């Protein structure tokens, strides 16, 4: 590899990138929790239903415009970042293809709006559809290629705060649904426009008459097919549950899914940041560094996901009470089951996105994802009539486990970490006090929100302190990096 590339690698801390991306993910959770109660109260059921209906339609056209371009660009672009000419050629080709898919998406959307009955939601759909073009010109994949998570995170939080202020100022009655849709778009517009102009820091953005579609289209479509397959099987459990068991079961299950999705999105941020670095190392044939970084990421994954699972199990009722209220307490069992799925889902994400995708094995990832989706749907039809929402949660665990074990087996030939017994024992040793603290708090206090706050407030710092004392490499290295930054 070139000296420039090694310099780039030294400057970019993978741990710092993880923290920044997790902060971004956490803010993506916090802001909806602030806005949702206000919006539901101000707009009312009908307007919220109209907005969500319009948003669900637009989401499909966002998917069409995006195809699998972001995943493909991050994987391949990371290998060009030390060569300015090759990078600019690649970026211009990908941007041109993305513009073409965006035009196709808008063409299909306009046909839908013009000729299909969309329940008087045309205006909201058209306003929300502006997200498509701003997402395209924002080229966020370019910042992932260069691991510029500081820009991604600060930009995202700034426009989330602006949207929050505008929402409280402008959305005051049920007639303000278009204002609400416009405010949603303002955040996308701001991030997109800033992203477009800031991209000049890395390369010049321009279209090309020769986008080399023949070269790029097949892998892009493979990524798209994988994303579409995941979307289908993620939604299938709720669809089948509603058809078989009715609205009550869906309502109960939706709460546990909400919590599961929030936690997953934050923890997944730690894995996503490794993809550009892993891709660059593999392209530059640095297998030693590839192995070392993979081991580091996997240690961080284990250090974060295991206490998260235990925390959800310990506080399942308290979490549901805080998120949804006493009417939804029946969701606690499905939440406990889904917490186990976190390990398999995030582990599968590491092996597939962090290891197999950099090796250009997206075809294998698509195949196992399709097998998992089919298995998930079949198991849903068999088990949901018997166990309702608990079955839906269990089939999610099974589907994620299929992907996890396959991808792990397919990857360990090139990325063998050996036994993880040592770090697992340290993690479990750090989790035991969490259980004891939770039992003690519950014995002394009956108010559930206080139980949740005290348990989290005491357990999180204690857990990481224990891991540092025991020499958990993921925690020790992170503390050293923080201290070094503070000294500088």
C-alpha positions in Angstrom: 0.0 0.0 0.0 1.1 3.6 -0.5 2.5 5.8 2.2 -0.6 8.1 1.7 -2.9 5.2 2.5 -1.0 4.1 5.6 -1.1 7.8 6.8 -4.9 7.8 6.2 -5.2 4.6 8.2 -3.3 6.1 11.2 -5.4 9.2 11.2 -8.7 7.5 11.3 -9.4 5.7 14.5 -11.9 2.8 14.0 -13.0 3.1 17.6 -13.7 6.9 17.3 -15.6 6.1 14.1 -17.7 3.6 16.0 -18.5 6.0 18.8 -19.5 8.8 16.3 -21.7 6.5 14.3 -23.3 5.1 17.5 -24.0 8.7 18.7 -25.7 9.3 15.3 -27.7 6.1 15.7 -28.6 7.1 19.3 -29.8 10.5 18.2 -31.9 8.8 15.5 -33.6 7.0 18.4 -33.9 10.0 20.8 -35.5 12.5 18.4 -38.4 10.2 17.4 -39.0 9.5 21.0 -39.3 13.3 21.6 -41.4 14.1 18.5 -43.8 11.1 18.4 -45.9 11.9 21.5 -46.2 15.5 20.4 -47.1 14.7 16.7 -49.7 12.1 17.6 -51.4 14.4 20.0 -51.4 17.4 17.6 -52.2 15.8 14.3 -54.5 13.1 15.5 -55.2 9.6 14.3 -56.4 10.4 10.8 -53.6 12.8 9.9 -50.9 10.4 11.3 -52.4 7.6 9.3 -52.4 9.7 6.2 -48.7 10.7 6.8 -47.6 7.1 7.5 -49.4 5.8 4.4 -47.7 8.4 2.2 -44.3 7.7 3.9 -44.7 4.0 3.3 -45.3 4.5 -0.4 -42.4 6.9 -0.8 -40.1 4.4 1.0 -40.5 2.0 -1.9 -39.4 4.6 -4.4 -36.4 5.5 -2.2 -35.5 1.9 -2.4 -35.8 1.9 -6.2 -33.7 5.1 -6.5 -31.0 3.7 -4.2 -31.0 0.1 -5.5 -27.8 -1.3 -3.9 -25.7 1.6 -4.9 -24.6 2.7 -1.4 -23.5 -0.7 -0.3 -21.6 -1.3 -3.6 -20.0 2.2 -3.6 -18.8 1.8 0.0 -17.3 -1.6 -0.7 -15.6 -0.7 -4.0 -14.8 3.0 -3.3 -12.7 2.2 -0.3 -10.1 0.6 -2.6 -9.7 3.8 -4.7 -9.3 6.4 -2.0 -5.5 6.5 -2.2 -5.7 7.1 -6.0 -7.4 10.5 -6.8 -7.8 9.8 -10.6 -9.4 6.3 -10.1 -11.6 7.6 -7.3 -13.0 10.5 -9.4 -13.7 8.2 -12.3 -15.5 5.7 -10.0 -17.5 8.4 -8.1 -18.6 10.1 -11.4 -19.8 6.7 -12.7 -21.7 5.8 -9.5 -23.3 9.3 -9.2 -24.4 9.1 -12.9 -26.0 5.7 -12.3 -27.7 6.9 -9.2 -29.1 9.9 -11.0 -30.5 7.6 -13.7 -32.2 5.3 -11.1 -33.5 8.5 -9.3 -35.2 9.6 -12.6 -36.6 6.1 -13.1 -38.0 6.2 -9.5 -39.6 9.6 -10.1 -41.1 8.4 -13.4 -42.8 5.4 -11.7 -43.9 7.6 -8.7 -45.6 10.1 -11.0 -47.4 7.3 -12.8 -48.6 6.0 -9.4 -49.8 9.5 -8.3 -51.5 10.2 -11.6 -53.4 7.0 -12.2 -53.7 5.2 -8.8 -56.1 6.1 -6.0 -53.8 7.0 -3.1 -56.5 8.0 -0.6 -56.1 11.7 -1.0 -52.4 11.6 0.0 -51.0 12.9 -3.3 -49.8 16.2 -1.8 -48.1 14.5 1.1 -46.5 11.9 -1.2 -45.1 14.6 -3.5 -43.6 16.6 -0.7 -42.0 13.6 0.9 -40.7 12.4 -2.4 -38.2 15.3 -2.4 -36.2 13.1 0.0 -35.3 10.9 -3.0 -33.4 13.5 -4.9 -31.7 15.0 -1.8 -30.6 11.5 -0.7 -29.1 11.0 -4.2 -27.1 14.2 -4.3 -26.0 13.9 -0.7 -23.6 11.0 -1.7 -23.3 9.9 1.9 -21.6 6.7 0.7 -18.6 8.9 -0.2 -18.2 10.0 3.4 -18.4 6.4 4.5 -15.7 5.5 2.0 -13.4 8.1 3.6 -14.7 7.3 7.1 -15.7 10.9 7.7 -18.1 10.0 10.5 -17.5 13.3 12.3 -19.1 15.2 9.4 -21.9 12.7 9.0 -22.8 12.8 12.7 -22.6 16.5 13.3 -24.5 17.3 10.1 -27.2 14.8 11.0 -27.7 16.1 14.6 -27.7 19.7 13.5 -30.6 19.2 11.1 -32.4 17.0 13.5 -32.3 19.8 16.0 -33.5 22.3 13.4 -36.4 20.0 12.4 -37.4 19.7 16.0 -37.5 23.4 16.5 -39.5 23.9 13.3 -41.9 21.1 14.2 -42.8 22.7 17.5 -43.1 26.2 15.8 -45.1 25.2 12.7 -47.1 22.0 13.5 -49.9 23.2 15.8 -53.1 21.6 14.5 -54.5 18.7 12.4 -54.4 20.9 9.3 -50.6 21.2 9.5 -49.8 17.8 8.0 -48.1 19.3 4.9 -45.9 21.4 7.2 -44.9 18.2 9.1 -44.1 16.5 5.7 -42.1 19.6 4.6 -40.1 19.7 7.9 -39.2 16.0 7.4 -37.9 16.9 3.9 -35.9 20.0 5.3 -33.7 17.6 7.2 -33.0 15.5 4.1 -32.5 18.7 2.0 -30.0 20.2 4.4 -27.9 17.0 4.7 -28.1 16.4 1.0 -27.0 19.9 -0.1 -24.3 20.1 2.5 -23.1 16.6 1.5 -23.0 17.6 -2.2 -20.8 20.7 -1.6 -18.6 19.1 1.1 -17.7 16.3 -1.3 -15.2 18.6 -3.0 -13.0 17.9 0.0 -12.4 14.4 -1.5 -13.1 14.7 -5.2 -15.0 16.7 -7.9 -18.6 15.6 -8.4 -19.7 15.4 -12.0 -21.7 13.3 -14.4 -20.2 11.2 -17.1 -21.3 10.0 -20.5 -19.6 6.7 -19.9 -20.9 5.4 -16.5 -19.8 1.8 -17.4 -23.2 0.4 -16.4 -22.3 -3.1 -17.7 -19.5 -3.3 -15.1 -21.4 -1.9 -12.1 -25.0 -3.0 -12.6 -24.8 -6.7 -11.7 -23.3 -6.3 -8.2 -25.5 -3.3 -7.6 -28.6 -5.4 -8.4 -27.3 -8.2 -6.1 -27.1 -5.7 -3.2 -30.5 -4.4 -4.1 -31.9 -8.0 -4.2 -30.4 -8.7 -0.8 -31.9 -5.4 0.7 -35.3 -6.3 -0.8 -35.2 -9.8 0.5 -34.4 -8.5 4.0 -37.2 -6.0 3.7 -39.7 -8.7 2.8 -38.8 -11.1 5.6 -38.5 -8.3 8.2 -42.1 -7.3 7.4 -43.5 -10.8 6.8 -43.9 -11.7 10.5 -46.1 -8.7 11.2 -48.1 -9.3 8.1 -48.7 -13.0 8.8 -49.3 -12.3 12.5 -52.0 -9.7 11.6 -53.7 -12.1 9.1 -53.7 -15.0 11.5 -54.0 -13.5 15.0 -55.5 -10.0 14.5 -54.7 -6.5 15.5 -54.2 -7.1 19.2 -51.3 -9.5 18.6 -49.8 -7.1 16.0 -50.0 -4.2 18.5 -48.3 -6.2 21.2 -45.6 -7.4 18.9 -45.0 -4.0 17.4 -43.8 -2.7 20.8 -41.2 -5.4 21.2 -40.1 -4.9 17.6 -39.7 -1.2 18.2 -37.4 -1.7 21.2 -35.5 -4.4 19.3 -35.0 -2.2 16.2 -33.9 0.8 18.3 -31.2 -1.2 20.1 -30.1 -3.0 17.0 -29.7 0.3 15.0 -27.4 1.7 17.7 -25.3 -1.4 18.1 -25.2 -2.0 14.3 -23.5 1.5 13.9 -20.4 -0.1 15.5 -20.2 -2.7 12.7 -21.1 -0.5 9.7 -18.0 1.7 10.2 -15.7 -1.2 9.7 -16.8 -2.0 6.1 -14.8 0.7 4.2 -11.7 -0.1 6.2 -12.0 -3.9 5.8 -12.7 -3.4 2.0 -9.7 -1.2 1.6 -7.4 -3.7 3.4 -8.7 -6.6 1.4 -8.3 -4.7 -2.0 -4.7 -3.8 -1.0 -4.0 -7.5 -0.1 -3.0 -6.7 3.5 -4.4 -9.9 5.0 -2.6 -9.4 8.3 -4.2 -6.0 8.9 -7.5 -7.4 7.7 -7.3 -10.2 10.3 -6.3 -7.8 13.0 -9.0 -5.3 12.4 -11.6 -8.1 12.1 -10.6 -9.5 15.5 -10.8 -6.0 17.0 -14.3 -5.4 15.6 -15.5 -8.8 16.8 -14.3 -8.1 20.3 -16.1 -4.8 20.4 -19.3 -6.5 19.1 -19.2 -9.1 21.8 -18.4 -6.5 24.5 -21.4 -4.5 23.5 -24.1 -7.0 22.5 -23.9 -9.4 25.4 -24.6 -6.9 28.2 -27.3 -5.3 25.9 -29.1 -8.6 25.7 -28.8 -9.2 29.5 -30.0 -5.6 30.2 -33.1 -6.0 28.0 -34.0 -9.3 29.7 -33.5 -7.8 33.2 -35.6 -4.6 32.4 -38.1 -6.0 29.9 -41.2 -4.9 31.8 -39.7 -1.5 32.8 -38.8 -0.8 29.1 -42.3 -1.6 27.9 -43.9 0.5 30.6 -41.7 3.5 29.6 -42.1 3.0 25.8 -45.8 2.0 25.6 -47.5 1.8 29.0 -49.3 -0.9 31.0 -51.6 -2.0 28.2 -48.7 -3.5 26.3 -47.1 -5.5 29.1 -47.9 -8.7 27.3 -45.0 -7.8 24.9 -42.4 -8.7 27.5 -42.0 -12.3 26.4 -41.6 -11.5 22.7 -39.1 -8.7 23.7 -37.0 -11.2 25.7 -37.0 -13.6 22.7 -36.1 -10.8 20.3 -33.2 -9.7 22.6 -31.5 -13.0 21.8 -31.9 -12.2 18.1 -29.6 -9.2 18.6 -26.6 -11.5 18.9 -27.4 -13.4 15.7 -28.5 -10.4 13.7 -25.5 -8.2 14.6 -23.1 -11.2 14.3 -24.5 -12.0 10.9 -24.0 -8.4 10.0 -20.4 -8.5 11.0 -19.6 -11.7 9.0 -21.6 -10.8 5.9 -21.1 -7.0 5.6 -17.7 -6.8 7.4 -16.0 -9.9 6.0 -17.8 -11.4 3.0 -18.8 -8.2 1.2 -15.2 -6.8 1.2 -14.2 -10.1 -0.5 -16.8 -9.6 -3.3 -19.0 -12.4 -2.0 -22.3 -10.6 -2.2 -23.7 -13.4 -4.3 -23.3 -15.8 -1.4 -24.8 -13.3 1.0 -27.8 -12.9 -1.2 -28.3 -16.7 -1.4 -28.2 -17.3 2.3 -30.4 -14.2 2.9 -33.0 -15.6 0.5 -32.9 -19.0 2.2 -33.3 -17.3 5.6 -36.3 -15.3 4.3 -38.0 -18.4 2.9 -37.4 -20.3 6.2 -38.7 -17.4 8.2 -42.0 -17.2 6.2 -42.6 -20.9 6.4 -42.0 -21.0 10.1 -44.3 -18.0 10.6 -47.2 -19.9 8.9 -46.5 -23.0 11.1 -45.9 -21.4 14.5 -47.9 -18.2 14.6 -51.3 -19.9 14.8 -49.9 -21.8 17.9 -47.9 -19.1 19.8 -48.9 -15.8 18.2 -46.4 -12.9 18.7 -44.0 -15.1 20.6 -43.8 -17.3 17.6 -43.1 -14.3 15.4 -40.2 -13.3 17.7 -38.9 -16.9 17.7 -38.9 -17.2 13.9 -36.9 -14.0 13.8 -34.2 -15.6 16.0 -34.2 -18.7 13.8 -33.9 -16.7 10.6 -31.0 -14.5 11.9 -29.3 -17.6 13.3 -29.3 -19.3 9.9 -27.5 -16.3 8.3 -25.1 -16.0 11.3 -23.9 -19.6 11.3 -23.6 -19.8 7.5 -21.7 -16.6 7.1 -19.4 -17.4 10.1 -18.7 -20.9 8.7 -18.0 -19.4 5.2 -15.7 -16.7 6.6 -13.6 -18.4 9.2 -11.3 -20.0 6.6 -9.9 -16.5 5.9 -10.6 -14.9 9.2 -10.0 -17.3 12.1 -9.9 -15.6 15.5 -9.4 -18.8 17.4 -11.2 -19.3 20.7 -13.0 -16.3 22.2 -13.3 -18.0 25.6 -11.0 -15.5 27.4 -12.9 -12.4 26.4 -16.3 -14.1 26.9 -15.4 -15.0 30.5 -14.4 -11.3 31.1 -17.7 -10.1 29.6 -19.8 -12.5 31.7 -17.8 -11.5 34.8 -18.8 -7.9 34.1 -22.4 -8.8 33.6 -22.9 -10.7 36.9 -22.9 -7.5 39.0 -25.6 -6.1 36.6 -27.9 -8.9 37.6 -27.2 -8.4 41.3 -27.7 -4.6 41.1 -31.0 -5.1 39.3 -32.3 -7.5 41.9 -31.2 -5.1 44.7 -32.9 -2.1 43.1 -36.1 -4.0 42.5 -36.1 -5.0 46.2 -35.8 -1.4 47.4 -37.8 0.5 44.8 -41.2 -0.2 43.2 -41.5 2.7 40.7 -40.5 1.2 37.3 -39.0 4.2 35.6 -36.7 4.8 38.7 -35.7 1.1 38.5 -34.7 1.5 34.9 -32.8 4.7 35.4 -30.9 3.5 38.5 -30.1 0.1 36.9 -28.7 1.6 33.7 -27.0 4.5 35.6 -25.2 2.1 37.9 -24.6 -0.9 35.6 -23.1 0.8 32.6 -20.1 2.5 34.3 -19.6 -0.5 36.6 -19.5 -2.9 33.6 -17.0 -1.0 31.6 -14.8 -0.4 34.8 -14.8 -4.2 35.4 -13.9 -4.9 31.8 -11.0 -2.4 32.0 -9.7 -4.0 35.2 -9.9 -7.5 33.7 -8.1 -6.3 30.6 -10.8 -6.6 28.0 -8.8 -5.4 25.0 -11.7 -3.6 23.4 -12.2 -1.4 26.4 -8.5 -1.0 27.3 -7.7 0.2 23.7 -10.6 2.6 23.6 -9.6 4.2 27.0 -6.0 4.6 25.7 -7.2 6.3 22.6 -9.5 8.7 24.6 -6.6 9.6 26.9 -4.2 10.2 24.0 -6.7 12.5 22.3 -7.3 14.5 25.5 -3.5 14.9 26.0 -3.2 16.2 22.4 
